[in-house]
Amino acid sequence: MRRWLFGLGSAVLTSALGTFINLATDADSKPWTWFVVAGVTLLSGALTAYAMPAESGQDDIRTLRDVTEANLRALADHSELPTRGVGRSQVNRAELQELLRTEGSFVITGEPGSGKSGALHGIAEHLRRQDEDVVLLTAETLGEAPGPVRGDVTLTRPALELLNGWQSEGRGTLLIDGLDASRQGSLTWLANLVGDLNGSRWRTIATMRRFDLRYATVWRNAFAGVPISARRARRDPELRDVRHIVLGDFSVEDLERLAAADSTVRAIVEHSDEDFLRLVRNPFNLRLACQLLPAAEPVTARDRLDLLQRYWRTRVLDQPDGEERGRVLGAVSQEMVRQRALRVPSSVVPESLLAARRAVLRDGVLRESQARLAVGGTEMLVFSHHVLFDYAVAALLLAEGDRSRLRDALDGDPNLVLVARPSIDLHVAAVWHADHTRQAFSHVMIGLAEAGHSIAGVAAASVLVREARRSEDLRWMTELPAGPEYSAIIGWIAGVMSAVEDRVKEHVRGVTTLWASILAAVGTSLASEFDHDLASQSLRLMRALDDLEPLGPGVSGAEDRASFLVRLMTAALRQPAEREWYGQQVARYLPRTLGVSPEPANVLRRTLTPEIMGGWLTRYLDFYVDNIALIATADAQLAEDVLLSSWRLHDDSEAVTPVSQGVVAITSTRKQDVAHLKWLIGQKFEAYLAAVGLERAVPVLATVTTAEAPYLLTSASSYPVEAGAASGRVDVVVGSLRHTVSRESPTIVAAFTEAMRASKMSGADADRFVTAVVLSIRHPEAWSGVLHAAAENFDVLGRAFVPALLAGGLFVHSGTRESACALVRAAASRLSPPEHGVLVAAIQSLPVDVADNVVELTEVAELTVVAEQLPLTVVDVDEAAVPLPAHAVDEALKQAIDAASVDDAEPRLVDALEAELWRAVHDEPEEYTESLVIWAADVLVAHRRPKPGTPLGELVVKLCLAAAETTSSEDGAVEQQ
């Protein structure tokens, strides 16, 4: 304000001077000259004011420097350790160098007591030694509105304007300690300041507890970016969009370095076991241990809570004036909670307790922080560390004697959980350890569930997950009745298990049996009275346990987990329409329970009924097929049932089915789901085959290669296949396996035949396998693959398949002839003379054109055919050989077939083939033969899949029926078989 007053005074003097000159030199001056003089002089005044040094700006800068000095002194304790003698030992962490090398703004985060403030103090001191402009603020002293920077020390200019106007050539760093410590508000103005400084010479480095940073959107946005550390241990996966570094415990090297430099730390290290050493690697815990260490007596503690309790007894309870000290700390804590601040005026302590106040200040429990930097400022009381405040609230405000007041406190002030979450953690842990029967703890947890205090409930669940080691610790849970409280507690536990650190996960793995027993109890409850919330939350617990230790035979708690799944699926099957979701979820785990007990197999079979398969989405069948090898290992027949039931499922409905939900919902259709299920069978068949073997897999191969109308000719159009006493047929199919059955069928045939090539079976096993194939397989393309594989593995399987050739059907069928000849070629040099004679005789008994073609394809000179001219035959439904009349070959049709018999045939060639077929059917039906028609139809449908009701579909049907016509040997009448 002073610079503007100076400018205004200068303007007035200048104006007066101008007027005097005007009047003295020109008595006849015009009025407008007054306006000119006034305008010039006012402009001069403004320029003068602007050119004057901003003395108040410099005052604000000096204020910030003073505040920084005061805050550095306050944070010095966090960068040092108390020693046995006079003085303190400096703490230098290895991470400090990484922090100093980092450019730009970022947040230092971590658990309470991990040394965040000490690291910030180290950064500030280093940067100051480098002559860098540094401003250090503590969030606990800032207000919700901009201006105050320490207590009632207020800037006269906006902080952004001040910092941007701070003239300097180098980088400036704004340091903010304890963003989580501002219990009054979110400090939105400060977050805006951090964002507005981006792009300026100023950067911001702040500290904040990890829990608070995860849920503080305003600060996540202010420090948006990628984590600054390349080390996994220094990054929080839940903060992947925040520029941060996680500060953890001291490394082993840090502790060794501190022990070498300080006798107090050295004494602790030398007298501590491994568990306590792990505990004191935390900076705050080490500081407490140093304060507790007497002359040479070792310090031990179970955990931080135990260490805090020992410290509290030493500094408060066991002192002669312990009661008075407790009242002082209670008054301070109560006022801090009320004000949502970590600094309160010293006047909150009654004058009658001034001696006790001085005592806790002297012993370092509290410390004084002046509100004003000037002499005479009101003294403010703060705890020497935020963790001590947390413990004070837990011990003095949340407990009353042996009774917990947690629920009462939250009922009266629900937002207390946001202010005192660390205190709640300490309180519920203290309740846990205070009563080995766990009755007090169960009372607290059930009360939180009844009142709906979820955040505090999660804190209690965290203690339960970390500490439960005996069945007695969880017995109270098995006795809880079904209801919203039980559901809430199960959900809290599941959430904690999914988020705890690796060390706790390792502990849970060691006590999986305990938690599985809880699931078994829940399953029993659901079987008697179904509760949707309890079922949902227990599935979350099941998933959490499975993530820690996947379910399977021999796994801890497998029987109890399997029991839970069986009972939940049974409950879902009672009302399949209303409880489908639960059945779908249970199906994820059922395959892995089959080796545990017989019950899972029985309940899995119940899900394969037409009612369930037709009503539920196919997702659960996907889970089964995806784990088909596991099912087959435990129960081969069940695995076969799963595959056959899934393959036979047909649904052409376009009804929409959900795939995933979220910002962008992904959907499918019922028809697409069924197609995906068959694709999955094709992908998993190889694994199934490896589990059950070739012979056992034949029924599945037969099912997935069985053609149906309109691609399958009448049953009369089939050829015999025999092997010993086994008798089967190979069908005449119009089109390839891919077009006539399923696009996945060739994949399954390929996996089957590849396994045949690698097979080592022989003797009776090979004979049984051949018998199974002869009895079951009917598609020519499947037979072709089988025969080729047998030929390539002749010494193991091929010899067993030779008898299947003797009936002649595999030679006569145009789709299997080439593969049958491949088996003959493989057999030619390996058969004994009698076996060779039998094979030659079988070939010689074939129709002459077929026999000639076989000799040509086998390229075996010894198979010379000497046979009379016999007509082609086709086997009717009664397996009686009925002669067909000889027909002349239709050359035009044959040429059209040859032209279109390539994968990428031009459309005009396919059109020509279709036209020739129509001509052959309608114009000259006597000129085509059965084999030529089948050949033409096969080529045609490979390019154009016929559909019912279309001209092409009609043509194919007519061709098939015409090919099946025969002439009776008795009366010469033409009869359609």
C-alpha angles and dihedrals in degrees: 000000000000094000092056093050089051091051093049092051091050090051093052093050092048092049093050091050092051092050092050091052091049094051093044097051104034119032091179095053117150123240093246089067087068091060092049093051092046093049094049093047094048090051089050090052093051092050090048091052092049092048093052116100112264094242094173090051089055088048090055091050090051088049091053090050091051091048090049091052092050093048092048089056090049093050094045091090090061092059095049139061125222113245134204092252133040117310136023136272119240118237116218115181126202090230091064092081091052090051092049092051093053117101126207131022123319145152126247106213138171144123122310111287096017092128101259095142092046090052091050090051090052091051092050094050093048094049092048090053086055089055092245119153106254130183116187119193130174116218093218090067097047126093133222090256125058118259112059112086100172122013105305095343102121132187119231094216131048111272093236092052091045096050094044089049093049099110115218137128098224134069120282126211126205110202120196120186125205106003086176090057093071098098092169100071147319095283090229091173090058092049089051089050091054090051094045092052091061109113093024126098089266125089128183130228116184139172125224137160114259096237092053094045092053091060101032103096094179092059094041087057093045091055098034116159140078125312112275098220126076092204116096093219089058095055130075111214090212089058098050091131095051128084097236146131124212113227110205136173125314113281119241088256091052091053093047091050091050091048091052091052100040129046093207093058090042091056091051093049094047095051100040132095123226095268094052092046088055089050096051093049083084106090096225093047091050090051091053091047091052091052092049097047111108124194101306106330114125120240120223132175139170096227142326092292090055090048091050091048091052090048091048092051091048097046101032123007101041095047119103089245093040095132092053091047089052091052091051093051091044092054092048093047093046092052093046090053092046093050094038087230137115094219124063132172115267087236090081087079112080117240089243088067099047092111091053090046091055089048096055089045091051092049093050100247091117131019134196124244119186115232091208124044088215123083113273098035118148112266117242124204122222133168112254088240132015090235089062089055089051091052094045091055090047094049101036108028106028096044133054111189107304093339126093116232094186097111093043092050093050092045089055095042113018092180090060088089089067092051100039105030093129089049090053090052090054093044097053090045089053090050090051095053095041095066122039091193088063090220093124091048093048089050090054094046095046090048091053090050092049091051094043096239094155101170092052088043090057089051090054091046089052090057091046093051093046097045108033110111107144135052087242089064090064102031092103089060093056089056096053116111120234112270145105093296093054091046092050093050092049090049093050091051092049091050093050093048090054094052108035123114122264095262091058092044088056089053092050091051088059093055100037090126090065094054093042088058088057090054091050090053090049090050091054090050093050092049091058099037121009117222119183096206093047091048092051095047093045089054087055089053090048090053092048092052091046091053089053097042116005115230119254144120112307094018119131111272093004094139093052093045091049090049090053092050094048093051094047092049090047089053090049092051091054089067104016097171096052097036102039093119092062091049091051091052095047090050088067090069106029096088090058093053097057095094092049101067139338094254098079092056092053094050092045090056089054089061091059095067118116091246094058097037092050095046104039128066113260092244093099090053088052088059091051095048092044088058096036094125090055091049091047092052091056099035120005094188092052090051090052090049091051093052096043094045091047094047093049092052108112126183126156093179117134091206109143117249125190120246101174137347130215138090088333112032115212118208139181135185131250089248092052091048091056091047090051090050091056091047089053090051088055091051095047100039092091091057090047090050092052090053100047105024132233100291093050092048095055095090090055092047090050092051096048092049100046112117123210135197135326089031096045117076121221117296089256089068097075136101129228124252120185137178117176108309092343117100128187143150140239112217130225103239126186103227141002126306091256092055100037102044117008139322088239095056096083089054091055092046090050091052091047095049092045088056089050091055090053096041122122098190119125143158116022092359091057092047092052090048092052091048090053091050094048092049096046115025116083108155113099093218091055090048090049092055092046093051093047091051090048090052092051091049096036100146091056106032108355097077090055091056096052093086089058088066096057096079088063098225094111089054096045095048107087091213095058103029097093093048091046088053089050088058090048091052090051091047099046098087096033103053124095117241093260091048090047091052093052091051092048091050091052092052093046090055091060122101106280098247091049092046091050090050091049092052089049093049096044093050088206111139094200091066094078110164119222105175140137120252105273126181122242114267136203124199115239127209091278091051091244113147108240117191118234121212117254113254133196117247115255100229095191091054092045091052090050089051092050092050094050097041095100128093095239099039114164116254091243091059091050089049089052092051091051091049092050091051091052089049093049092050099043106026108033110011092163094065102065128080131213095249093049092050092050090048093050093046091050092053092045098052090046087067101031121027108218120229128198114266096025127109090245092051090050091050094051092049092050092049091050093049093046091051089055095055115112137178117243113241089218108051104006093237119147109246129186110223 
